[in-house]
Amino acid sequence: MKVHETATRRLAAIALVFSTVAAGCGDGGGLPPAAAPAPAPAPVAFGAFPSAVAVIGQEGFDQVAPDGTPGTLSIRRGEPAVTAGGGLFVADSGTGTLKVFSRHDQPGSFTDYPGVTRARSVSMQSGRLVVVDGDTVRIFESAAPGAPQIAFAGGATGCSTSGLNNPTSAFLTPNGRLVVADSSNHRVLIWNTVGSGALGEAHVVVGQRTMTSCVANNDNGDTDPDPAPTASTLSGPRSVWSDGTRLVVADTGNNRVLVWDNLPAGHYQPATTVIGQRSLSEGRPHAGDPTPSSMSLATPVSVDVNDAGQLAVADEQNNRVLVWNRIPATHGQPADQVLGKAGFTDGESSAPSASTLSEPEGARFHGRDLVVVDTGNNRVMVWRGTAPPVVTPPSVHPAPSLPPTEPLIPPGPGVGAY
């Protein structure tokens, strides 16, 4: 009798284990399946010698109205900004005003953003508007006209811990740091926190050994520029971008773009990767070659990175914008796409059309669009990329069900003891 009871208890325990596992794997119980991670944004492609979808500042793609014509733009330099709702901000540096358009992708009238008198460049981050206004960087609470100014940097020229000399680009990182290209001081300044009012002294300098050194390519620390750049020096940087982790700088005077894998936390930290040159000790136009190529640059003046990780560089003297489908991790990596030219080896100026550029000074992604300040033609061009087709994974058929098995009958008395 005891043998029968023991066998019965063992069989019941085994059945309980199998029923628990089945409940966890089926639809009737157990923990819910983990949510699938959100898909990463898809990179965009612009095609071969693509045409822009919109021109702003001129009546047509093939027209260039004389500088100062009513209703047109007078652009000398600068990067644009686009709001989440598609509003466009353009620094009209010829008049010093900041122009506001209701749509970035279609022509229309504009208004002047109040409180800005020497507009040079503009960017957006988390709804805040960042404007380079003369030798001051102004941070407004929002893009709405009349929004209060919450903080500012610079305001005084000179080579100091807080002065700026011809700043050309300013960018707020998602984690609240301010990065400024202090062009004529041949450095990039970083404020680790942005409070209210005057920001005062910067916390980090990139491109110089100290906050009181402002000489181009000054690796040896004297008062004269060195003949060649290094991984730590800069010459007239014109544009910055950072996601709070990485830093990308258009090192314009050295005909290169530098990448730091980690946003510098101390002075004079060396870059990780160089774009446009074969090594970190070179800085010649076209990387020393007679003509441009897919890897070289000539006076790069603007950088931007989209949510898919694509890098756009306005290559001013080659009259084009280059796009890398991801931020390069090796020196001299060639670009994947070109806008403004039919190929990578043409850098000459061309007549205005829906596909050409003349000395572009600013590039900014907005979703699938790339907004380009086409300075030589006093206009803004908008290209619209296409995402790659969605690949539907093959359907997975469930395994065929097995025929039902006979119920397990416990042995009778005195049979099959364990």
C-alpha positions in Angstrom: 0.0 0.0 0.0 2.8 2.4 0.9 4.5 1.6 -2.4 1.4 2.7 -4.3 1.0 5.9 -2.3 4.7 6.8 -3.0 4.3 6.3 -6.7 1.2 8.3 -6.8 2.7 11.2 -5.0 5.8 11.2 -7.4 3.6 11.1 -10.5 1.5 14.0 -9.1 4.6 16.1 -8.5 5.9 15.5 -12.0 2.5 16.5 -13.5 2.6 19.7 -11.4 6.0 20.6 -12.8 4.9 20.1 -16.4 1.7 22.0 -15.8 3.6 25.0 -14.4 6.0 25.1 -17.3 3.1 24.9 -19.8 1.3 27.7 -18.0 4.4 30.0 -18.3 4.9 29.3 -21.9 1.3 29.5 -23.1 -1.3 32.2 -23.4 -3.0 31.3 -20.2 -0.5 32.5 -17.5 3.1 33.3 -16.6 5.0 36.6 -17.0 4.0 38.7 -20.0 6.5 38.8 -22.9 9.0 41.6 -22.8 8.2 44.6 -24.9 10.2 44.8 -28.1 12.7 47.8 -28.2 11.7 50.7 -30.3 13.2 50.5 -33.8 16.1 52.9 -34.5 15.4 55.8 -36.9 16.1 54.7 -40.5 18.9 56.5 -42.4 17.8 58.6 -45.4 19.1 58.4 -48.9 19.1 61.4 -51.3 19.9 59.7 -54.6 22.3 60.7 -57.4 22.5 64.5 -58.0 19.1 65.0 -56.3 16.9 68.1 -56.8 15.7 70.1 -53.8 12.0 70.1 -53.0 11.9 73.7 -51.9 13.8 77.0 -52.2 13.4 79.9 -49.7 14.7 83.4 -50.3 14.4 83.4 -54.1 11.5 83.2 -56.4 12.8 80.1 -58.2 15.6 77.5 -58.3 17.3 79.2 -61.2 17.1 82.8 -59.9 19.4 84.8 -57.7 17.9 88.2 -56.9 20.4 91.0 -56.3 21.5 91.3 -52.7 19.1 93.5 -50.7 16.1 93.0 -52.9 13.0 93.4 -50.8 11.6 90.0 -49.6 14.8 88.1 -50.2 17.6 87.0 -48.0 21.1 88.5 -47.5 23.1 85.7 -46.1 26.8 86.0 -45.3 27.1 82.9 -43.1 25.4 80.9 -40.5 23.6 77.7 -39.6 19.7 77.5 -39.6 17.4 76.0 -37.1 14.1 74.1 -37.5 11.5 73.8 -34.8 9.7 70.5 -34.0 6.7 72.0 -35.9 8.7 72.8 -39.0 9.3 76.5 -38.5 12.5 77.8 -39.9 15.0 80.3 -38.4 17.7 81.8 -40.6 20.5 84.2 -39.6 20.3 87.0 -42.2 23.8 88.2 -41.4 23.8 90.8 -44.1 21.2 92.8 -42.1 22.0 91.3 -38.7 18.4 90.0 -38.2 17.1 86.6 -37.4 14.4 85.7 -40.0 11.5 83.4 -39.0 9.5 81.5 -41.6 6.4 79.5 -40.7 7.5 76.5 -42.8 11.0 75.3 -43.6 9.9 73.4 -46.7 7.9 76.0 -48.6 8.4 79.7 -49.5 6.5 82.3 -47.6 6.9 85.6 -45.8 9.1 86.1 -42.8 9.3 88.1 -39.6 12.2 89.3 -37.6 12.9 87.6 -34.2 13.0 90.4 -31.6 16.1 91.1 -29.5 18.7 90.0 -32.1 20.7 92.6 -33.9 23.8 90.8 -35.2 22.6 87.3 -36.0 25.3 84.9 -37.1 24.0 81.4 -36.4 21.1 79.6 -34.7 20.2 76.2 -33.3 17.4 74.5 -31.3 17.5 72.0 -28.4 14.6 70.8 -26.3 12.5 73.8 -27.4 15.1 76.4 -26.5 16.5 78.7 -29.1 20.3 79.4 -29.1 21.4 82.4 -31.1 24.9 83.6 -31.9 24.4 87.4 -31.8 27.6 89.2 -32.5 30.1 88.2 -29.8 27.3 86.9 -27.5 25.5 83.6 -27.4 21.9 84.1 -26.3 19.7 81.3 -25.0 15.9 82.0 -25.2 13.3 80.0 -23.3 11.5 79.1 -26.5 11.3 79.8 -30.2 8.2 82.0 -29.7 8.9 85.6 -30.7 9.2 87.6 -27.4 10.3 84.6 -25.4 12.5 85.7 -22.5 16.2 85.3 -22.7 17.3 82.9 -19.9 21.1 82.9 -20.2 23.9 84.3 -22.2 27.7 83.6 -22.7 30.3 86.0 -23.9 29.5 89.6 -24.5 33.1 90.7 -24.2 35.8 90.0 -26.7 39.3 88.8 -26.1 41.2 85.7 -25.1 39.9 84.9 -21.6 37.9 82.3 -19.7 34.6 84.0 -20.7 35.3 86.2 -23.7 34.4 85.3 -27.3 35.9 86.5 -30.5 33.8 85.9 -33.6 31.8 82.9 -32.3 30.1 81.2 -35.3 28.2 78.2 -33.8 26.6 77.3 -30.5 24.9 74.1 -29.5 23.0 72.9 -26.4 23.5 69.2 -25.6 20.5 67.2 -24.5 22.0 67.0 -21.0 22.3 70.8 -20.7 25.9 71.7 -21.7 26.7 74.6 -24.0 29.3 74.1 -26.7 30.5 77.2 -28.7 32.9 77.5 -31.7 35.0 80.5 -30.7 36.3 80.9 -34.2 38.8 83.7 -34.1 40.2 82.5 -30.8 40.8 79.1 -32.5 39.1 77.1 -29.8 35.8 75.5 -28.7 34.5 76.4 -25.2 32.2 74.2 -23.1 30.0 75.2 -20.2 29.0 72.2 -18.2 25.9 73.8 -16.8 23.5 76.5 -18.1 21.8 78.4 -15.4 20.3 81.8 -15.7 21.9 85.2 -16.5 25.5 85.5 -17.4 27.2 82.1 -17.7 30.6 83.5 -16.8 33.8 81.4 -17.2 33.7 78.3 -19.4 34.7 75.0 -17.8 36.6 73.4 -20.6 38.6 74.6 -23.6 39.2 72.4 -26.7 42.0 73.3 -29.1 44.2 75.3 -26.6 46.3 74.3 -23.7 44.9 77.1 -21.5 42.0 79.5 -21.4 44.4 82.4 -22.2 46.0 80.9 -25.3 44.2 81.7 -28.6 46.7 80.9 -31.4 45.9 78.6 -34.3 47.6 75.2 -34.2 49.6 76.1 -31.2 50.8 72.7 -30.0 54.1 73.9 -28.7 52.5 76.6 -26.6 54.4 79.7 -28.0 52.8 82.7 -29.7 53.1 81.6 -33.3 51.0 79.0 -35.2 52.7 75.7 -36.0 53.1 74.6 -39.6 50.8 71.6 -39.1 47.9 70.7 -36.9 47.8 67.9 -34.3 45.0 65.8 -32.7 44.6 68.6 -30.1 44.8 71.9 -32.1 42.3 73.9 -34.0 42.4 76.7 -36.6 39.3 78.8 -37.0 36.6 76.2 -36.0 33.2 77.2 -37.4 30.7 74.6 -36.3 30.0 72.3 -33.4 27.6 69.4 -32.7 27.3 67.2 -29.6 24.8 64.7 -28.2 26.3 65.1 -24.8 28.6 62.1 -25.3 30.4 62.7 -28.6 31.7 66.0 -30.0 32.0 66.9 -33.7 33.8 70.1 -34.8 34.3 71.6 -38.2 38.0 72.6 -38.0 37.7 74.9 -40.9 41.2 76.4 -41.2 42.6 72.8 -41.2 40.2 71.6 -43.9 39.0 68.8 -41.6 36.2 67.7 -39.2 37.3 66.2 -35.9 35.4 63.7 -33.7 35.8 63.1 -30.0 34.2 59.9 -28.9 33.8 61.4 -25.5 32.9 65.0 -24.9 36.1 66.5 -23.4 36.0 67.0 -19.6 39.5 68.7 -19.4 41.5 71.2 -21.4 43.3 70.3 -24.7 42.1 66.7 -25.0 43.0 65.1 -28.4 40.4 64.1 -31.0 39.7 60.5 -31.7 39.0 60.6 -35.5 39.7 63.0 -38.4 37.4 63.4 -41.4 38.8 65.0 -44.6 42.4 64.1 -44.0 44.3 60.8 -43.9 45.9 61.6 -40.5 45.5 63.9 -37.5 48.7 65.8 -38.5 47.5 67.0 -42.0 45.4 69.9 -42.9 45.6 70.8 -46.6 42.7 71.4 -48.9 41.6 68.2 -50.7 44.0 66.3 -48.4 46.8 67.5 -50.6 45.3 66.2 -53.9 44.7 68.4 -56.9 40.9 67.8 -57.0 38.3 66.9 -54.4 37.2 63.3 -53.6 34.7 61.5 -51.4 37.1 61.7 -48.5 38.5 65.2 -48.7 37.3 68.6 -47.7 38.0 72.3 -48.5 36.9 74.7 -45.8 34.2 72.7 -44.1 32.0 75.2 -42.2 29.0 73.3 -40.8 28.3 69.9 -39.2 25.1 68.2 -38.1 24.0 64.7 -37.1 20.5 63.3 -37.3 18.7 60.7 -35.1 19.8 57.9 -37.4 23.5 58.9 -36.8 24.1 60.3 -40.3 26.6 63.2 -40.4 26.2 66.1 -42.8 29.1 68.5 -43.6 28.8 71.7 -45.6 32.0 71.7 -47.7 32.0 75.3 -48.6 34.8 75.7 -51.2 33.8 72.5 -53.0 30.2 73.9 -53.3 28.6 70.7 -51.9 27.3 69.0 -48.8 28.7 65.5 -47.9 26.8 62.9 -46.0 28.3 60.0 -44.0 25.7 57.3 -43.1 27.4 57.0 -39.7 30.0 59.1 -37.9 33.3 57.7 -39.1 35.4 55.7 -36.7 38.5 55.6 -38.9 40.7 58.5 -40.3 39.9 59.6 -43.9 36.7 57.6 -44.3 35.0 58.5 -47.6 31.5 60.0 -47.6 28.5 58.0 -48.7 26.4 60.7 -50.4 26.9 64.1 -52.0 24.5 67.0 -52.6 25.1 69.9 -54.9 27.3 68.0 -57.3 26.8 65.1 -59.7 29.9 63.4 -58.4 32.6 63.5 -55.7 35.4 64.8 -57.9 33.7 68.1 -59.0 34.1 71.1 -56.8 33.6 74.0 -59.2 30.9 76.7 -58.9 27.8 76.1 -61.0 24.8 78.2 -62.1 21.9 78.0 -59.6 19.5 75.2 -60.1 17.4 72.8 -58.0 20.5 70.6 -57.7 23.4 72.9 -57.2 25.0 74.9 -54.4 27.4 77.9 -54.1 29.5 78.1 -51.0 27.0 76.5 -48.6 27.5 77.7 -45.0 24.9 75.8 -43.0 23.4 72.3 -42.9 20.7 71.0 -40.5 18.7 67.8 -40.5 15.0 67.8 -39.8 13.4 64.4 -40.0 13.9 63.2 -43.6 14.8 66.7 -44.7 18.2 68.3 -45.0 18.1 72.1 -44.8 21.0 73.9 -46.4 22.0 77.6 -46.2 23.2 78.2 -49.8 25.1 81.4 -49.0 26.5 82.2 -52.5 23.0 82.2 -53.9 21.4 84.0 -50.9 18.8 81.2 -50.4 17.9 78.2 -48.3 17.5 74.8 -50.0 15.6 71.8 -48.7 16.3 68.2 -49.8 14.0 65.4 -48.8 15.5 62.0 -48.4 13.8 58.6 -48.7 14.0 55.9 -46.1 15.0 52.4 -47.2 12.1 50.0 -47.8 10.8 48.2 -44.7 11.8 44.5 -44.9 9.1 42.3 -43.5 10.6 39.4 -41.6 9.4 35.9 -42.8 6.4 34.6 -40.9 7.2 31.9 -38.3 4.8 29.0 -38.5 4.1 27.3 -35.1 5.3 23.7 -34.7 2.7 21.1 -35.5 0.8 19.9 -32.5 1.4 16.4 -31.3 -1.5 13.9 -31.0 -2.9 13.6 -27.5 -1.2 11.0 -25.4 -2.9 8.5 -23.2 -3.5 9.6 -19.7 -1.0 8.5 -17.2 -2.6 5.7 -15.0 -0.9 5.0 -11.7 0.1 1.4 -11.2 -2.1 -0.8 -9.1 -1.2 -2.2 -5.8 2.1 -4.0 -5.7 3.0 -3.1 -9.3 6.1 -1.2 -10.5 7.5 0.1 -7.2 10.1 3.0 -7.6 
